[in-house]
Amino acid sequence: MDNGNVDNVEVTAAGLANAAAEQYAPWISLTLVDGLGSTTLCQLLLAFKTPEAILAASYTALRDLVSKEVAEGIQRALEHKDIAKALDWLTQPDNHLITLADLHYPKRLLETDQPPPVLYAKGNLQILKRPCVAIVGSRHATAQGETTAENFAESLCRAGFAVASGLALGIDGAAHRGALKADGATIAVVGTGLDIVYPAKHKALAHQIAQHGLLLSEYALGTPSISYNFPRRNRIISGLSEGCLVVEANVDSGSLITAKLAIEQGREVFAVPGSIHSPVARGCHALIKQGAKLVESTEDILSELRHIRLADTSLAVSPNGLMPNWTNLPSEASPVLACMGFDPIFAEQIAARSGLTPGEVSTMLTLLELEGVVSHLANGQFQRLA
């Protein structure tokens, strides 16, 4: 009897590994192609519809959209040695891969100009369902600044928000610690692979976040700390969030990059004022002069975000406020739209009505959402917008 149970476990594990390889290997392989960035990969997905189709495309077809080197890289993508490493990582508890075709992909991030095609995640994915506020600031924060960030984070979590930040020293770390003091609803977006902790001083904090919150990265496992990656990850921090709070920042702080991205993404920007004599207050004061809301308490933020609970169920226009670009939509999208009408509907219902497979429906819905034609509602249903 015992041997039978062991055999069953082995068969199940093998089955899960094979399923993961079939589902995720195409996505992982494309993100490992040198020179193929998020924007271009999204363009390829719109053109070829699925990662499998991109990998099967001819060199000539690929060259219409990418360089010679990238086209050659795509045709060799499935041979990359790091694919097996990523698939093995996914078999470990609480490790996940979220792709653009995944219904769990963060809705607010999907609405941005450059959504990462793949997110490596470690921890509790349910946190992505909560509205989020980013808290960022100086790496060289004062003790008072860290206390302020920690208090805001704890209070926002107790009010029902998640708190996103970048796991850096100073304000970022304080924000994560504050959220962990509440219910742990914190998201650390890092600029390395998730098998590397940077800065090393935050190894214990990263472990706590993995246990109670969520670690996110668009970078492949093994990606080291590279200065270029950190400004790029800031677009994810702001993109996940309804608003961005800056606590202590120099005028040349990377936190102001996050605030600028938040403004470009249509998010609210908040700033905590400080002494006119403090260098780490000047960035916040500059933001306030440019229109950021001066905040003294969590209530100042909550008063600006009271509409968030209702917004997800009352969308009436495309996410960017513009008419959708119908010319980019694949022909396969027509039966999906025809089955939707204008009432909210679950993906399973669309599959049943259209005769398409769940995978085909998921891919089409993702592309339609990228084009602003449909919205993914908080309850899991989809709403046609045009």
TINUMAR-263063 format. One record per residue (C-alpha): x, y, z; residue in three letters. Coordinates in steps of 0.001 Angstrom, whole numbers, always signed. Layout:
TINUMAR-263063
R        u        v        w  res
R        X        Y        Z  ALA
...
END
This chain:
TINUMAR-263063
R        u        v        w  res
R       +0       +0       +0  MET
R    +2785    +2405     +936  ASP
R    +4616    +1745    -2327  ASN
R    +1451    +2470    -4235  GLY
R    +1074    +5812    -2514  ASN
R    +4677    +6710    -3317  VAL
R    +4148    +5780    -6954  ASP
R    +1045    +7942    -7097  ASN
R    +2926   +10893    -5664  VAL
R    +5695   +10437    -8221  GLU
R    +3214   +10225   -11085  VAL
R    +1401   +13329    -9873  THR
R    +4639   +15281    -9509  ALA
R    +5743   +14218   -12969  ALA
R    +2382   +15212   -14395  GLY
R    +2566   +18638   -12782  LEU
R    +6104   +19158   -14055  ALA
R    +5086   +18215   -17600  ASN
R    +2065   +20509   -17444  ALA
R    +4212   +23396   -16221  ALA
R    +6747   +22797   -18971  ALA
R    +4064   +22802   -21640  GLU
R    +2365   +25916   -20278  GLN
R    +5310   +28074   -19261  TYR
R    +8340   +27020   -21311  ALA
R    +7279   +29106   -24370  PRO
R    +6839   +32231   -22237  TRP
R   +10065   +31719   -20318  ILE
R   +12068   +31032   -23471  SER
R   +10956   +34290   -25097  LEU
R   +11870   +36373   -22057  THR
R   +15378   +34883   -22227  LEU
R   +16003   +36098   -25779  VAL
R   +18692   +38781   -25752  ASP
R   +17383   +42113   -27020  GLY
R   +13697   +41169   -26837  LEU
R   +12111   +43660   -24441  GLY
R    +8626   +43878   -22969  SER
R    +7238   +46300   -25547  THR
R    +8439   +44313   -28533  THR
R    +7274   +41020   -27060  LEU
R    +3791   +42504   -26553  CYS
R    +3828   +43591   -30212  GLN
R    +4768   +40068   -31247  LEU
R    +1935   +38648   -29151  LEU
R     -536   +40964   -30832  LEU
R     +768   +39900   -34234  ALA
R    +1112   +36137   -33662  PHE
R    -1467   +35716   -30865  LYS
R     +402   +33160   -28700  THR
R    +4003   +32556   -27605  PRO
R    +3867   +29158   -29303  GLU
R    +3026   +30849   -32599  ALA
R    +5905   +33306   -32169  ILE
R    +8337   +30441   -31635  LEU
R    +6963   +28619   -34697  ALA
R    +7055   +31710   -36939  ALA
R    +9398   +31840   -39897  SER
R   +12506   +33985   -39851  TYR
R   +11002   +36157   -42597  THR
R    +7799   +36770   -40623  ALA
R    +9770   +37658   -37499  LEU
R   +12030   +40067   -39378  ARG
R    +8985   +42213   -40170  ASP
R    +8872   +43143   -36473  LEU
R   +12293   +42531   -34929  VAL
R   +15982   +42786   -35721  SER
R   +18047   +40041   -37330  LYS
R   +19668   +39145   -33995  GLU
R   +16358   +38946   -32126  VAL
R   +14725   +36884   -34875  ALA
R   +17603   +34413   -34747  GLU
R   +17371   +34368   -30940  GLY
R   +13660   +33544   -31066  ILE
R   +14272   +30606   -33371  GLN
R   +16781   +29202   -30866  ARG
R   +14802   +30231   -27773  ALA
R   +13612   +26795   -26686  LEU
R   +17226   +25617   -26516  GLU
R   +18122   +28058   -23721  HIS
R   +19735   +26268   -20783  LYS
R   +17949   +28417   -18159  ASP
R   +14447   +27221   -19089  ILE
R   +14876   +24014   -17074  ALA
R   +16141   +26035   -14117  LYS
R   +13006   +28198   -14141  ALA
R   +10678   +25216   -14485  LEU
R   +12365   +23500   -11551  ASP
R   +11975   +26699    -9487  TRP
R    +8243   +26640   -10249  LEU
R    +7864   +23214    -8636  THR
R    +8824   +24683    -5256  GLN
R    +6083   +25814    -2826  PRO
R    +4651   +29316    -3331  ASP
R    +6665   +29954    -6507  ASN
R    +4608   +31160    -9457  HIS
R    +4858   +32496   -12985  LEU
R    +2195   +34998   -14068  ILE
R    +1907   +35607   -17815  THR
R     -137   +38056   -19840  LEU
R    -2505   +35183   -20633  ALA
R    -3084   +34484   -16930  ASP
R    -6387   +35641   -15464  LEU
R    -4482   +36492   -12266  HIS
R    -2341   +39082   -14057  TYR
R    -2684   +42377   -12117  PRO
R    -5414   +44410   -13806  LYS
R    -3939   +47841   -13133  ARG
R     -531   +46776   -14425  LEU
R    -2106   +45358   -17573  LEU
R    -3495   +48814   -18345  GLU
R      -34   +50427   -18504  THR
R    +1965   +51084   -21671  ASP
R    +4649   +48480   -20965  GLN
R    +3189   +45572   -18983  PRO
R    +5859   +42921   -18388  PRO
R    +4870   +39790   -20346  PRO
R    +6011   +37572   -17469  VAL
R    +6196   +38078   -13708  LEU
R    +8051   +35700   -11422  TYR
R    +6240   +35644    -8071  ALA
R    +6951   +34153    -4666  LYS
R    +4339   +34235    -1907  GLY
R     +616   +34921    -1707  ASN
R     -944   +35738    -5101  LEU
R    -4231   +36735    -3451  GLN
R    -2618   +40052    -2496  ILE
R    -2747   +41060    -6166  LEU
R    -6539   +41228    -5894  LYS
R    -6373   +44095    -3410  ARG
R    -6147   +47763    -4414  PRO
R    -2605   +48912    -3870  CYS
R     -694   +52032    -2817  VAL
R    +3016   +52405    -3559  ALA
R    +5260   +53858     -855  ILE
R    +8743   +54906    -1964  VAL
R   +11481   +57242     -804  GLY
R   +15118   +57794      +29  SER
R   +17570   +54960     +658  ARG
R   +19254   +57313    +3130  HIS
R   +16129   +58099    +5121  ALA
R   +16080   +59628    +8559  THR
R   +14785   +57640   +11522  ALA
R   +11696   +59849   +11509  GLN
R   +11150   +59207    +7800  GLY
R   +11305   +55452    +8269  GLU
R    +8848   +55662   +11155  THR
R    +6508   +57763    +9009  THR
R    +6640   +55272    +6125  ALA
R    +6104   +52342    +8461  GLU
R    +3079   +53992   +10087  ASN
R    +1493   +54915    +6747  PHE
R    +1993   +51373    +5426  ALA
R     +512   +49737    +8502  GLU
R    -2480   +52072    +8471  SER
R    -3142   +51621    +4734  LEU
R    -3063   +47827    +5098  CYS
R    -5499   +47974    +7998  ARG
R    -7762   +50070    +5753  ALA
R    -7793   +47294    +3128  GLY
R    -5003   +48294     +742  PHE
R    -1851   +46427     -181  ALA
R    +1440   +48329      -72  VAL
R    +3974   +48056    -2894  ALA
R    +7600   +49096    -2742  SER
R   +11030   +48081    -3988  GLY
R   +12771   +46298    -1061  LEU
R   +15512   +48955    -1030  ALA
R   +17126   +50272    +2129  LEU
R   +15472   +53212    +3878  GLY
R   +11859   +54077    +3089  ILE
R   +11149   +50953    +1006  ASP
R   +12152   +48589    +3791  GLY
R   +10192   +50594    +6347  ALA
R    +7067   +50424    +4162  ALA
R    +7322   +46641    +3906  HIS
R    +7861   +46314    +7656  ARG
R    +4809   +48467    +8370  GLY
R    +2620   +46315    +6138  ALA
R    +3924   +43165    +7792  LEU
R    +2902   +44607   +11159  LYS
R     -678   +44800    +9859  ALA
R    -1790   +41819    +7769  ASP
R    +1275   +41306    +5583  GLY
R     -329   +42620    +2383  ALA
R    +2879   +43975     +883  THR
R    +4368   +43525    -2586  ILE
R    +8120   +43860    -3063  ALA
R    +9016   +44485    -6699  VAL
R   +12702   +43737    -7134  VAL
R   +15272   +44454    -9843  GLY
R   +16968   +41049    -9699  THR
R   +15933   +37445   -10185  GLY
R   +13898   +36106    -7290  LEU
R   +16683   +33716    -6355  ASP
R   +18831   +36720    -5402  ILE
R   +18171   +39129    -2529  VAL
R   +19376   +42687    -3011  TYR
R   +20352   +44421     -847  PRO
R   +21771   +41506    +1149  ALA
R   +20867   +43315    +4381  LYS
R   +17222   +42661    +3552  HIS
R   +17528   +38889    +3316  LYS
R   +15465   +38346    +6482  ALA
R   +12894   +40925    +5354  LEU
R   +12585   +39262    +1943  ALA
R   +11994   +35939    +3692  HIS
R    +9200   +37496    +5773  GLN
R    +7602   +39001    +2681  ILE
R    +7742   +35639     +881  ALA
R    +5955   +34056    +3845  GLN
R    +3250   +36672    +4358  HIS
R    +3282   +38970    +1332  GLY
R    +4521   +38717    -2254  LEU
R    +7840   +39123    -4067  LEU
R    +7631   +40061    -7771  LEU
R   +10181   +40376   -10565  SER
R   +10063   +40541   -14342  GLU
R   +13678   +39376   -14469  TYR
R   +14809   +35823   -15045  ALA
R   +16299   +33779   -12233  LEU
R   +19953   +34537   -11768  GLY
R   +19666   +38153   -12934  THR
R   +22125   +40096   -10742  PRO
R   +21858   +43619    -9378  SER
R   +22260   +45864   -12446  ILE
R   +21668   +49608   -12061  SER
R   +19602   +49802   -15273  TYR
R   +17037   +47313   -13961  ASN
R   +15933   +49347   -10956  PHE
R   +14430   +52365   -12771  PRO
R   +12615   +49883   -15043  ARG
R   +11126   +47980   -12120  ARG
R    +9715   +51304   -10846  ASN
R    +7105   +51276   -13637  ARG
R    +5780   +48029   -12131  ILE
R    +5616   +49490    -8624  ILE
R    +3575   +52465    -9845  SER
R    +1641   +50376   -12379  GLY
R     +342   +48008    -9711  LEU
R     -899   +50906    -7618  SER
R    -3805   +53312    -7404  GLU
R    -1525   +55968    -5975  GLY
R    +2092   +56598    -5033  CYS
R    +3223   +58079    -1703  LEU
R    +6716   +59579    -1513  VAL
R    +8267   +59849    +1948  VAL
R   +11620   +61692    +1988  GLU
R   +13423   +62087    -1325  ALA
R   +16277   +64140    -2692  ASN
R   +15608   +66086    -5873  VAL
R   +17607   +63481    -7843  ASP
R   +16107   +60479    -6040  SER
R   +14984   +57411    -7947  GLY
R   +11722   +57759    -6032  SER
R   +10874   +60739    -8213  LEU
R   +11169   +58445   -11233  ILE
R    +8448   +56284    -9690  THR
R    +6333   +59379    -9001  ALA
R    +6805   +60585   -12590  LYS
R    +5777   +57174   -13914  LEU
R    +2734   +57223   -11628  ALA
R    +1681   +60577   -13108  ILE
R    +2143   +59247   -16650  GLU
R      +46   +56201   -15757  GLN
R    -2758   +58385   -14392  GLY
R    -2174   +57482   -10748  ARG
R    -2534   +59790    -7755  GLU
R     +719   +61110    -6295  VAL
R    +1090   +61990    -2621  PHE
R    +4036   +63513     -776  ALA
R    +4906   +63972    +2891  VAL
R    +6374   +67447    +3568  PRO
R    +9429   +67982    +5737  GLY
R   +11780   +70660    +6982  SER
R   +12863   +73245    +4420  ILE
R   +16409   +72669    +5666  HIS
R   +16394   +68917    +5019  SER
R   +17864   +67611    +1718  PRO
R   +15593   +64557    +1864  VAL
R   +12517   +66794    +1934  ALA
R   +13315   +68735    -1229  ARG
R   +12096   +66038    -3609  GLY
R    +8749   +65862    -1809  CYS
R    +8426   +69643    -1834  HIS
R    +9149   +69672    -5574  ALA
R    +6373   +67129    -6143  LEU
R    +3931   +69197    -4070  ILE
R    +4769   +72283    -6133  LYS
R    +4014   +70235    -9249  GLN
R     +585   +69199    -7975  GLY
R    +1137   +66182    -5732  ALA
R    -1196   +66098    -2754  LYS
R     +417   +67080     +533  LEU
R     -445   +64422    +3091  VAL
R     -197   +64489    +6862  GLU
R    -2233   +61378    +7650  SER
R    -3598   +58225    +6042  THR
R    -7002   +59880    +5836  GLU
R    -5572   +62351    +3302  ASP
R    -4838   +59385    +1022  ILE
R    -8070   +57527    +1704  LEU
R   -10107   +60623     +881  SER
R    -8580   +60659    -2621  GLU
R    -9031   +56926    -3168  LEU
R   -12553   +56409    -1844  ARG
R   -13762   +55736    -5396  HIS
R   -11460   +52729    -5850  ILE
R   -13927   +50157    -4533  ARG
R   -16538   +51248    -7087  LEU
R   -14262   +51932   -10041  ALA
R   -13671   +48284   -10942  ASP
R   -17384   +47620   -11404  THR
R   -18399   +50806   -13219  SER
R   -15919   +51152   -16090  LEU
R   -17522   +52556   -19188  ALA
R   -14548   +53502   -21385  VAL
R   -11276   +51879   -22376  SER
R    -8530   +52026   -19729  PRO
R    -6568   +54762   -21536  ASN
R    -9674   +56842   -22234  GLY
R    -9336   +56352   -25997  LEU
R   -11247   +54362   -28575  MET
R    -9735   +50882   -29032  PRO
R    -7471   +50234   -32008  ASN
R    -9590   +47654   -33809  TRP
R    -6983   +47196   -36558  THR
R    -4661   +45402   -34123  ASN
R    -7222   +42825   -33052  LEU
R    -6853   +39272   -34408  PRO
R    -9793   +37839   -36340  SER
R   -10253   +35197   -33638  GLU
R   -11402   +37955   -31287  ALA
R   -14692   +38390   -33150  SER
R   -16452   +35279   -31766  PRO
R   -15252   +36182   -28278  VAL
R   -16750   +39667   -28551  LEU
R   -19924   +38299   -30104  ALA
R   -20427   +35987   -27136  CYS
R   -19898   +38738   -24595  MET
R   -22553   +41319   -25312  GLY
R   -22228   +44163   -22833  PHE
R   -23114   +42350   -19629  ASP
R   -20338   +41011   -17360  PRO
R   -19470   +37408   -18174  ILE
R   -17055   +34718   -17004  PHE
R   -14389   +33303   -19346  ALA
R   -15867   +29818   -18905  GLU
R   -19211   +31054   -20263  GLN
R   -17476   +32546   -23302  ILE
R   -15730   +29241   -23973  ALA
R   -19019   +27345   -23718  ALA
R   -20822   +29737   -26060  ARG
R   -18052   +30129   -28626  SER
R   -16744   +26570   -28801  GLY
R   -13192   +27839   -28271  LEU
R   -10883   +26188   -25765  THR
R   -10338   +27898   -22392  PRO
R    -6749   +28617   -23436  GLY
R    -7833   +30316   -26661  GLU
R   -10416   +32397   -24811  VAL
R    -7855   +33399   -22173  SER
R    -5377   +34553   -24819  THR
R    -8014   +36503   -26758  MET
R    -9312   +38185   -23602  LEU
R    -5778   +39239   -22693  THR
R    -5227   +40797   -26118  LEU
R    -8628   +42498   -25988  LEU
R    -7789   +43895   -22558  GLU
R    -4428   +45180   -23825  LEU
R    -6302   +47006   -26590  GLU
R    -8800   +48496   -24136  GLY
R   -11786   +46634   -25592  VAL
R   -12657   +44631   -22479  VAL
R   -12040   +45060   -18748  SER
R   -11286   +42320   -16207  HIS
R   -13566   +42992   -13246  LEU
R   -12722   +42389    -9603  ALA
R   -15106   +39412    -9358  ASN
R   -13344   +37572   -12194  GLY
R   -15866   +38458   -14896  GLN
R   -15132   +40386   -18085  PHE
R   -16931   +43504   -19301  GLN
R   -17000   +44573   -22929  ARG
R   -16262   +48300   -23215  LEU
R   -16804   +49008   -26907  ALA
END
